[in-house]
Amino acid sequence: MLNWIRENSIAFTFAVFFHLLLFSLLFASMPEDKADNIVFKKGDIVQVTAINMNNYMAEVNKIKQQKATEKRQHEALQRKKIADKKKKKEALKKAQQEKKRKQVEKKKAEKKKAEAKRKKEAKRKKEAKRKKEAKRKKEAKRKKAEKKKALEAEKKRKIEKKRQAEEKRKAEKQRKANAEHQAELKRQSAQDEAIREIRSKGVVKRYVALIQQKIERNWRQPLGSPKRLECKIEIVLATNGRVTSVEVIKSSGNLSFDRSVENAVRRASPLPVPTDLFIFKKFEVMRLLFDPGRF
Amino acid sequence: MYRIKLNILLISYVCLLASSQVFAVLDVEIRGGFQSASPIAIAPFSWTQSGAIPVDIASVIRSDLARSGVFSPLENNQLPERPTMTSSINWSRWKSTQAENLVVGQVARNKQGNFIVEFKLLDIYTGKTSIEYRYNVKSKHLRRVAHQISDKIYQQLMHTKGAFDTLIAYVVVNNNINANKRVYTLAVADSDGYAEQIILRSKKPIMSPAWSPDGQKLAYVSFEKNRSVVYIQQLKSGQRKIVAQYKGINSAPDWSPDGKRLAMTLSKDGNSEIYILHIASGVLQRITNHHAIDTAASWSPDGRSLVFTSDRAGKPQIYQITVNQQGRVGKAKRVTYLGSYNAGASFSPDGKSLILVTRNKGGFRVGRLDLNTRKTQLLTLSHLDESPTFSPNGKMVLYATELRGRGILEAISVNSNHAPQRLRVLSGDVREPAWSPYRSR
């Protein structure tokens, strides 16, 4: 608006001046309208009538003149008024036209401005779109590249994986082969062990029986000792079956009976033991529970 | 050797399945075995001085241990060597014998004329000396020393006090065929029947010797006055006194454990009843009052009751009656029910059993009644066994029996059914043995 004022300063000054004139005219005419009203008051006219007839004619002429003058004046005034009114109306019209024009102009300017703005916006949008597009394109490109890269990596990975799997498979195969070999060895050794165990079990059993027999044969209990006594001893044997140590672990409570148990083992020494040292190991330390049993 | 079980028996072993590398203790069960007298070797005691050894100590010990029933001493010809106190011993040779223990000893005479006796008890399996003692005695005590050594050995190996160094009293009847007269003798001897001393000799019967608890006196019945009279006699001095000479029967004296009272059978009131005589005061207390025959009272070790024989149920059976400190008498309770005849009971030193004569298959045998189980175990198998008497340790019973019509004494271990050990066969007819208490040194 201000820009517009600046651009049309002459028009504006004129417009302001015209307006001011218009307003001053409007307000200056007002008192005159009042005087007209007083003039036309009836009472005044009646009072005047009471005056002398000689003078009257003069007076009527004078008044008639006056009234004609006044009529002319009034008519001139009226004409002026109408002219003023017309002038005013024209000015108003002109102002209105001006205003309209200005409005049109303003609108135009606004439109122009809007157009510019729109254009600018459009341009911006276009630019943005372009940028976006560029970006999109770039992104797409990037993505594509990435995808490509990923694909490549995947490919690589797959290859690696395959390689590893292959290696693993190979290792597994090797391991399996080893394990099988081990298992086979183990089976064989277990078999051997089992055979030895069975054999040793038989041997152990046989020697336990022999030991029992020999000790039992030599177990002389004191006469009259109770039948419900129990004595536990631990003995240690040398490889030749000689009893190297006898220790009472659990006494029967009857010392003579305990003694008979110790003596039984000592008397039975050397005990029959297997010659196989592995089997002998089982006989190295023995716990013997002596129980005469009830009879 | 009394072999209880021939076969063996249960085998149990654990850990057999464990691998051979794993260390495991083999558990083996030994069942059966057998009970028998312990074989023991008693080497003759060495004697280096001139002349014969007054007493063969080794032989006395051997006989003592054999008589106990729980030892079976080796004969001299079974000994692989004759070791002495100082000689080295060839253990492997001894191990090849049955013996578990070896006794070596020596006797020497010192300048005072006393005998120095030493011995060692050796464990053949370990080669260790179990006990070792030394005595210094006069010649007349050598036999007693031998018995004392037997006691030491018995104590060491049986964990029970031995009763070899004790005395026995008994009555011997000698028939003088020419004079057609009998002679009765009350005698005391060592527990093996040796070293006999005459206490009383009479042409009239002597019966029922009974030891005082201190072992210093004997009570007995003598008919020397043509009727039964109860005497108490001091052994050392021979001094004696009459404690019962009532009309009728005066018999079967038995000392209370405190030695202050004497239980007896008297018939002064018309019937055979049990009485208690308070020795110091002479006060007599009647214990039983029954029309049947009550006799042969014997004190319990706690002195609170008596067992006696009564035929109140028709046949002789054992009854028990309580007598408290104030002299209050309880009611007689029957103890034996099995068999038609149970008589002459006396308590074991531990009070847990009675030794008595029981009729079995027509014979009179010595039986041992367990007061807890009420079961009677027959100890003898002959026909006329009588007057059983416990050794003071309760491990042996001495009794009279007949051999070819003549009375003899036999000893048997209460624990076993081994053959009875005959005591030295004395001349005459031996009856009514009574085993003394432990002797004071």
HADDOCK unambig.tbl for C-alpha pairs under 7 A between the chains (distance, minus, plus):
assign (segid A and resid 201 and name CA) (segid B and resid 16 and name CA) 6.77 0.50 0.50
assign (segid A and resid 212 and name CA) (segid B and resid 30 and name CA) 5.95 0.50 0.50
assign (segid A and resid 213 and name CA) (segid B and resid 8 and name CA) 6.94 0.50 0.50
assign (segid A and resid 216 and name CA) (segid B and resid 30 and name CA) 6.34 0.50 0.50
assign (segid A and resid 216 and name CA) (segid B and resid 31 and name CA) 6.93 0.50 0.50
assign (segid A and resid 216 and name CA) (segid B and resid 32 and name CA) 6.60 0.50 0.50
assign (segid A and resid 216 and name CA) (segid B and resid 33 and name CA) 4.87 0.50 0.50
assign (segid A and resid 217 and name CA) (segid B and resid 33 and name CA) 6.32 0.50 0.50
assign (segid A and resid 219 and name CA) (segid B and resid 33 and name CA) 4.88 0.50 0.50
assign (segid A and resid 219 and name CA) (segid B and resid 34 and name CA) 6.40 0.50 0.50
assign (segid A and resid 220 and name CA) (segid B and resid 33 and name CA) 6.10 0.50 0.50
assign (segid A and resid 220 and name CA) (segid B and resid 34 and name CA) 5.24 0.50 0.50
assign (segid A and resid 220 and name CA) (segid B and resid 35 and name CA) 5.48 0.50 0.50
assign (segid A and resid 220 and name CA) (segid B and resid 36 and name CA) 6.09 0.50 0.50
assign (segid A and resid 221 and name CA) (segid B and resid 34 and name CA) 5.90 0.50 0.50
assign (segid A and resid 221 and name CA) (segid B and resid 35 and name CA) 4.49 0.50 0.50
assign (segid A and resid 221 and name CA) (segid B and resid 36 and name CA) 6.26 0.50 0.50
assign (segid A and resid 222 and name CA) (segid B and resid 35 and name CA) 5.68 0.50 0.50
assign (segid A and resid 222 and name CA) (segid B and resid 36 and name CA) 6.07 0.50 0.50
assign (segid A and resid 222 and name CA) (segid B and resid 37 and name CA) 6.42 0.50 0.50
assign (segid A and resid 222 and name CA) (segid B and resid 38 and name CA) 6.59 0.50 0.50
assign (segid A and resid 222 and name CA) (segid B and resid 70 and name CA) 6.90 0.50 0.50
assign (segid A and resid 223 and name CA) (segid B and resid 35 and name CA) 5.18 0.50 0.50
assign (segid A and resid 223 and name CA) (segid B and resid 36 and name CA) 5.29 0.50 0.50
assign (segid A and resid 223 and name CA) (segid B and resid 37 and name CA) 5.85 0.50 0.50
assign (segid A and resid 223 and name CA) (segid B and resid 70 and name CA) 5.62 0.50 0.50
assign (segid A and resid 223 and name CA) (segid B and resid 415 and name CA) 6.23 0.50 0.50
assign (segid A and resid 223 and name CA) (segid B and resid 416 and name CA) 6.12 0.50 0.50
assign (segid A and resid 224 and name CA) (segid B and resid 415 and name CA) 4.15 0.50 0.50
assign (segid A and resid 224 and name CA) (segid B and resid 416 and name CA) 5.77 0.50 0.50
assign (segid A and resid 256 and name CA) (segid B and resid 157 and name CA) 6.55 0.50 0.50
assign (segid A and resid 256 and name CA) (segid B and resid 158 and name CA) 5.74 0.50 0.50
assign (segid A and resid 256 and name CA) (segid B and resid 159 and name CA) 6.73 0.50 0.50
assign (segid A and resid 266 and name CA) (segid B and resid 125 and name CA) 6.17 0.50 0.50
assign (segid A and resid 278 and name CA) (segid B and resid 20 and name CA) 6.46 0.50 0.50
assign (segid A and resid 279 and name CA) (segid B and resid 20 and name CA) 6.97 0.50 0.50
assign (segid A and resid 282 and name CA) (segid B and resid 24 and name CA) 6.60 0.50 0.50
assign (segid A and resid 282 and name CA) (segid B and resid 25 and name CA) 6.73 0.50 0.50
assign (segid A and resid 282 and name CA) (segid B and resid 26 and name CA) 6.25 0.50 0.50
assign (segid A and resid 283 and name CA) (segid B and resid 26 and name CA) 6.45 0.50 0.50
assign (segid A and resid 285 and name CA) (segid B and resid 25 and name CA) 5.68 0.50 0.50
assign (segid A and resid 285 and name CA) (segid B and resid 26 and name CA) 6.76 0.50 0.50
assign (segid A and resid 286 and name CA) (segid B and resid 25 and name CA) 5.42 0.50 0.50
assign (segid A and resid 286 and name CA) (segid B and resid 26 and name CA) 4.72 0.50 0.50
assign (segid A and resid 286 and name CA) (segid B and resid 27 and name CA) 5.90 0.50 0.50
assign (segid A and resid 287 and name CA) (segid B and resid 25 and name CA) 6.67 0.50 0.50
assign (segid A and resid 287 and name CA) (segid B and resid 26 and name CA) 6.03 0.50 0.50
assign (segid A and resid 287 and name CA) (segid B and resid 27 and name CA) 4.75 0.50 0.50
assign (segid A and resid 287 and name CA) (segid B and resid 28 and name CA) 6.13 0.50 0.50
assign (segid A and resid 288 and name CA) (segid B and resid 27 and name CA) 5.91 0.50 0.50
assign (segid A and resid 288 and name CA) (segid B and resid 28 and name CA) 4.89 0.50 0.50
assign (segid A and resid 288 and name CA) (segid B and resid 29 and name CA) 5.55 0.50 0.50
assign (segid A and resid 288 and name CA) (segid B and resid 30 and name CA) 6.71 0.50 0.50
assign (segid A and resid 289 and name CA) (segid B and resid 28 and name CA) 6.32 0.50 0.50
assign (segid A and resid 289 and name CA) (segid B and resid 29 and name CA) 4.70 0.50 0.50
assign (segid A and resid 289 and name CA) (segid B and resid 30 and name CA) 5.89 0.50 0.50
assign (segid A and resid 290 and name CA) (segid B and resid 29 and name CA) 6.10 0.50 0.50
assign (segid A and resid 290 and name CA) (segid B and resid 30 and name CA) 4.80 0.50 0.50
assign (segid A and resid 290 and name CA) (segid B and resid 31 and name CA) 6.01 0.50 0.50
assign (segid A and resid 291 and name CA) (segid B and resid 30 and name CA) 6.22 0.50 0.50
assign (segid A and resid 291 and name CA) (segid B and resid 31 and name CA) 4.99 0.50 0.50
assign (segid A and resid 291 and name CA) (segid B and resid 32 and name CA) 6.83 0.50 0.50
assign (segid A and resid 292 and name CA) (segid B and resid 31 and name CA) 5.03 0.50 0.50
assign (segid A and resid 292 and name CA) (segid B and resid 32 and name CA) 4.42 0.50 0.50
assign (segid A and resid 292 and name CA) (segid B and resid 33 and name CA) 6.18 0.50 0.50
assign (segid A and resid 293 and name CA) (segid B and resid 31 and name CA) 6.19 0.50 0.50
assign (segid A and resid 293 and name CA) (segid B and resid 32 and name CA) 6.10 0.50 0.50
